């Protein structure tokens, strides 16, 4: 249902995924298939699938022209005024904050440093 709704608008079509991630549930649709194929290289798709496996939740994305939009589910970042200063708790919170940022920077690097 979700996929049909995303590819139904005029001008949006599915783009073949790289062979290295063909066993994953990754699907790509774009208004500009050549731009999508330039972005979704083997390395980019492998990193995206690794992120998906790490979060164990949905990752939705779309390419419009030369822009990519990603929505990552199950990124759990919680803190409140009573946060512990125990090293293990601080480390866990730091990793929850840093991991999505690191993955985003890694994907950006794969697109810009081809």
C-alpha positions in Angstrom: 0.0 0.0 0.0 2.7 2.5 1.0 4.8 1.7 -2.0 1.9 2.0 -4.5 1.0 5.4 -3.0 4.6 6.7 -3.5 4.9 5.5 -7.1 1.4 6.4 -8.2 2.0 10.2 -8.8 2.8 11.0 -12.4 6.5 11.0 -13.2 7.6 8.8 -10.3 8.9 5.4 -11.2 10.8 2.6 -9.5 14.5 2.4 -10.0 16.5 -0.8 -10.0 18.5 -1.4 -6.9 22.2 -2.4 -7.0 22.8 -6.2 -7.1 24.7 -6.1 -3.8 21.6 -5.4 -1.8 19.1 -7.3 -3.9 18.2 -9.5 -0.9 17.2 -6.6 1.2 13.7 -5.0 1.2 15.2 -1.8 -0.3 13.1 -0.2 -3.0 13.8 3.1 -4.8 11.5 5.4 -6.7 12.3 8.7 -8.3 11.1 11.5 -10.5 14.6 11.4 -12.1 15.9 7.8 -12.4 19.4 8.8 -13.6 19.9 11.1 -10.5 18.6 8.3 -8.2 21.0 5.8 -9.8 23.9 8.3 -9.3 23.0 8.6 -5.6 22.1 5.0 -4.8 25.4 3.4 -5.6 26.4 0.0 -4.3 28.2 1.6 -1.3 25.4 4.0 -0.5 22.8 1.2 -0.6 25.0 -1.1 1.5 25.3 1.7 4.1 21.6 2.3 4.0 20.7 -1.3 4.5 23.3 -1.6 7.4 21.5 1.4 9.0 18.1 -0.3 8.5 19.4 -3.5 10.1 21.0 -1.5 13.0 17.7 0.3 13.8 15.5 -2.7 13.1 12.8 -0.2 11.9 11.5 1.4 8.8 13.5 3.7 6.6 11.6 5.6 4.0 13.1 7.9 1.5 12.5 9.6 -1.8 14.5 11.4 -4.4 13.2 14.5 -6.0 15.5 15.8 -8.7 18.9 15.8 -7.1 17.6 15.9 -3.5 17.2 12.9 -1.3 14.8 12.8 1.7 15.2 10.0 4.4 12.9 9.3 7.3 14.3 6.8 9.8 11.9 5.1 12.2 12.8 3.8 15.6 15.5 6.4 16.4 15.0 6.5 20.2 16.6 9.5 21.9 15.3 10.3 25.4 16.7 12.5 28.1 15.1 14.4 31.0 16.1 16.5 33.9 16.8 13.5 36.1 19.4 12.0 33.7 22.0 9.9 35.4 25.7 10.9 35.2 26.8 7.3 35.4 29.3 6.7 32.6 27.3 3.8 31.1 24.1 5.9 31.0 25.9 8.9 29.5 27.6 6.7 26.9 24.2 5.1 25.9 22.6 8.6 25.5 25.6 9.9 23.5 25.5 6.9 21.1 21.7 7.4 20.6 22.5 11.0 19.6 25.6 10.4 17.6 24.7 7.3 15.6 21.9 8.9 13.4 24.2 11.9 12.8 27.1 9.6 11.9 25.0 7.5 9.5 23.7 10.7 7.9 27.2 12.1 7.5 28.4 8.8 6.1 25.7 8.7 3.5 26.4 12.3 2.5 30.1 11.4 2.2 29.3 8.5 -0.1 27.2 10.8 -2.4 29.7 13.7 -2.5 33.0 11.8 -2.7 32.3 9.6 -5.7 
